[in-house]
Amino acid sequence: MVSAKSRVDGQVLSMTADAGDVVFAGQVLAQIDDRLLLGEVDEAEAELGARQAEVEKARFDLAETRARVAEAIVQRDRARADAERFEQLARDGAVSQQQAEIERATYETAKQTVFAIEEQVSSRERTIATAEQRVEAQAAIVERTRERLSYATVISPLDGVVIDRVVESGDVVRTGDALLELGDFSTVQVQIEVADRDRDKIELGQPVAIELDAFPGRSFEGRIARIFPIADPVARLIPVEITLSDPRGAISGGMLARVSLENQAKRQTVVIPRSALEVSADGKPVVFVVEGNARETQAIARPVTLAEAGRSTGSRGTSRDAADDTVEIRSGLVPGDAYIVRSAEPLRAGQSVRRSFLSDS
């Protein structure tokens, strides 16, 4: 069971689902008053606009200052040329030394002006960087406020059925309050207890037959999903959990289920001659099956799972039938598979074989 909870504080304006309704992931279930949240979004967006305007102004000021730098550099270069020319004229006696010193002072002033304006450029670049950081921070605030605004619309987190409606329109809720209780009945869990003496009859993934009193004459197939490791020390019962697919949602919680474990493992086994069982390089059991057509057939090594050991064990430690020369295969082979019973030489995967060496199961 999953709760559809409020993620904001406010009054419930509307509820669009009631107990028993089928809902889908993303479907709107309720609407909470969002006027305060809308105000927060508007305020945050206005602040973001102001900070973006600051960035634009800082960029304009930077461009203007860079233009002043370019102009100051031109004036500095012209003053330097004049100073050098007047120094030469003073050495030649064409102008006085005082005039040459005036031009040199003009050049020094122009040079300091360039330095000062370049410092202003650096300062404005730092101002822009700071303003851009403020824009990013405010944009994050806007994103968060918009996200909080979206929380005012409560949506279903899953496909399922409404089990209970906790609040009504007009109720005031706080963050974390449950509005609806939802259940996903596409997969139903059936809980049973198995006597410890029957532990060898069950395994994970094993299919089981299930009958429900609510559906007389029908049988459902489930699978063992969990076998608890500890049995009740008094009753000597092992808790087992079975999953049952119910895509139509017809099965409800609390129904009485009858589970049949008998012969489930047996229906999954294939009995083959012991001579057909081989061991792979990594020590796992394989059977060489035959694939191909009437003209050309190949031996393919297929991994198999043996039925649980414990009743009768041969020299290889495999589970065998009552007859000493047969082996039970739990998975990897199905009735009708063609496999190799024996070979005069060691088999290799992909090796061509002749029909005289084959046996059908």
MOGI-V707389 format. One record per residue. SS is DSSP state (~ for helix, > for strand, _ for the rest). PSI is psi in whole degrees, -180 to 180 (* if undefined). D_CENTER is the distance of its C-alpha to the mean C-alpha in Angstrom with 1 decimal. Layout:
ss = (SS;SS)
psi = (PSI;PSI)
d_center = (D_CENTER;D_CENTER)
//
This chain:
ss = (_;>;>;>;>;_;_;_;_;>;>;>;>;>;>;_;_;_;_;_;_;>;>;_;_;_;_;>;>;>;>;>;_;_;~;~;~;~;~;~;~;~;~;~;~;~;~;~;~;~;~;~;~;~;~;~;~;~;~;~;~;~;~;~;~;~;~;~;~;~;~;~;~;~;~;~;~;~;~;~;~;~;~;~;~;~;~;~;~;~;~;~;_;_;_;_;~;~;~;~;~;~;~;~;~;~;~;~;~;~;~;~;~;~;~;~;~;~;~;~;~;~;~;~;~;~;~;~;~;~;~;~;~;~;~;~;~;~;~;~;~;~;~;~;~;~;~;~;~;~;_;_;>;>;>;_;_;_;_;>;>;>;>;>;>;_;_;_;_;_;_;>;>;_;_;_;_;>;>;>;>;>;>;_;_;_;>;>;>;>;>;>;>;>;>;~;~;~;~;~;~;_;_;_;_;_;>;>;>;>;>;>;~;~;~;_;_;_;_;>;>;>;>;>;>;>;>;>;>;>;>;_;_;_;_;_;>;>;>;>;>;>;>;>;>;_;_;_;_;_;_;_;_;_;_;_;>;>;>;>;_;_;_;~;~;~;~;_;_;>;>;>;>;~;~;~;>;>;>;_;_;_;_;_;>;>;>;>;>;>;>;>;_;_;_;_;>;>;>;>;>;>;>;_;>;>;_;_;_;_;_;_;>;_;_;_;_;_;>;>;_;_;_;_;_;>;>;>;>;>;>;_;_;_;_;_;_;>;>;>;_;_;_;_;_;_;_;_;_;_;>;>;>;_;~;~;~;>;>;>;_)
psi = (139;139;132;109;155;140;7;164;144;179;138;117;-37;151;128;5;150;171;133;-15;142;129;162;153;130;-8;140;127;-32;158;127;145;123;18;-43;-39;-38;-40;-40;-39;-46;-44;-43;-39;-36;-43;-38;-42;-40;-42;-34;-36;-37;-41;-44;-42;-42;-37;-38;-46;-38;-44;-41;-42;-39;-35;-39;-36;-46;-42;-40;-35;-40;-45;-38;-45;-37;-40;-37;-42;-41;-43;-43;-38;-42;-32;-40;-41;-37;-39;-31;-7;9;-30;166;160;-31;-41;-40;-40;-34;-43;-36;-41;-38;-40;-44;-39;-43;-37;-42;-33;-42;-46;-43;-44;-37;-35;-36;-37;-47;-41;-42;-33;-40;-37;-42;-44;-43;-42;-38;-37;-39;-36;-45;-43;-42;-35;-37;-38;-42;-43;-42;-41;-37;-39;-44;-36;-39;-25;-19;-20;111;125;159;133;-6;168;128;-156;140;119;-39;142;114;-36;169;164;136;-21;148;128;159;164;128;-11;138;135;-42;151;126;151;139;104;14;-27;123;142;130;126;128;172;132;135;142;-26;-17;13;-33;-4;-7;151;159;137;-5;131;145;153;134;132;138;133;-27;-17;73;140;-5;147;135;152;126;178;144;119;-26;134;114;140;-15;128;158;120;-21;-55;-16;46;141;122;135;138;130;138;140;122;132;67;-25;-9;29;-26;131;157;146;-4;150;126;142;122;132;119;-16;136;7;-45;-35;-37;-17;-3;153;133;127;161;143;-30;-18;-13;128;171;128;175;-29;14;13;148;138;158;133;111;163;129;151;-163;-171;-26;-34;127;150;152;123;125;117;121;142;158;128;150;155;133;161;-30;-44;127;132;-171;-24;-2;24;157;134;162;178;-36;137;-12;18;158;140;129;123;-43;159;-26;147;155;133;-17;141;131;164;124;-45;158;144;-17;160;138;150;146;131;-2;138;140;159;153;-27;-15;6;153;139;143;*)
d_center = (21.1;19.1;21.0;20.8;22.0;23.7;22.2;25.6;29.3;31.6;33.4;31.8;33.3;32.1;30.3;29.3;28.4;30.4;30.4;30.0;28.3;25.5;22.7;19.6;16.3;17.3;20.9;23.2;24.5;26.6;28.0;29.0;31.8;30.4;33.7;33.4;29.9;31.3;34.1;31.7;29.9;33.3;34.5;31.6;31.9;35.6;35.2;32.8;35.5;38.1;36.3;35.7;39.4;40.2;38.3;40.2;43.5;42.8;42.2;45.4;47.3;46.0;47.1;50.5;50.9;50.1;52.8;55.2;54.4;55.3;58.6;59.4;59.0;61.4;63.9;63.5;64.2;67.2;68.6;68.2;70.2;72.9;73.1;73.6;76.1;78.2;78.2;79.7;82.2;83.2;83.9;86.0;87.9;86.8;85.1;85.4;83.2;82.3;80.8;78.7;77.4;76.5;74.4;72.7;71.8;70.4;68.1;66.9;66.1;64.2;62.2;61.3;60.2;57.7;56.3;56.0;54.3;51.8;51.0;50.3;47.9;45.9;46.0;44.7;41.9;40.8;41.2;38.9;36.2;36.5;36.4;33.3;31.5;32.7;31.4;27.9;28.0;29.3;26.7;24.0;26.1;26.4;22.6;22.3;25.2;23.9;20.6;22.8;24.9;22.0;21.6;25.1;23.8;22.1;19.7;18.5;15.0;15.4;17.9;20.7;24.2;25.7;27.3;29.1;29.9;30.4;31.9;34.1;34.7;36.7;35.2;34.1;30.7;29.2;25.7;24.0;26.5;25.3;26.4;25.5;24.3;22.1;21.7;19.6;22.3;20.8;20.7;23.6;24.3;27.9;29.3;32.4;34.5;36.0;39.2;38.9;41.4;39.1;36.2;36.9;36.3;32.6;29.5;25.8;24.8;28.4;29.2;31.5;33.7;33.3;36.0;35.7;39.0;37.6;37.5;40.7;41.2;37.5;35.5;31.7;29.8;27.2;25.7;26.0;22.6;24.0;27.4;28.3;30.0;32.9;35.5;37.7;40.7;43.2;42.1;40.6;37.7;34.2;31.3;29.2;26.2;25.9;23.3;24.8;23.2;24.6;23.1;26.2;26.0;29.6;29.3;29.6;29.1;32.3;33.7;35.9;34.5;36.6;34.9;36.8;35.9;39.1;39.2;35.5;35.3;38.5;37.3;34.7;37.2;39.4;42.6;43.8;46.7;46.0;47.3;44.3;41.8;41.1;39.1;36.8;37.0;34.2;36.2;34.2;36.1;36.3;38.5;39.7;39.3;41.1;39.5;41.4;44.3;47.9;49.0;46.5;44.3;42.2;41.1;37.4;36.2;33.8;32.1;33.0;32.4;35.6;36.5;36.6;39.5;42.1;44.6;46.3;45.5;47.0;47.6;44.1;42.6;41.1;41.2;44.1;45.9;49.3;50.9;50.9;50.0;46.8;43.1;40.4;37.1;34.2;31.8;32.1;35.3;36.1;39.6;41.0;39.5;42.3;42.3;44.9;47.1;49.0;49.7;52.7;50.6;47.1;44.4;41.9;38.8;39.7;43.4;45.7;47.4;50.3;50.4;53.0;50.4;48.1;47.7;45.7;43.8)
//
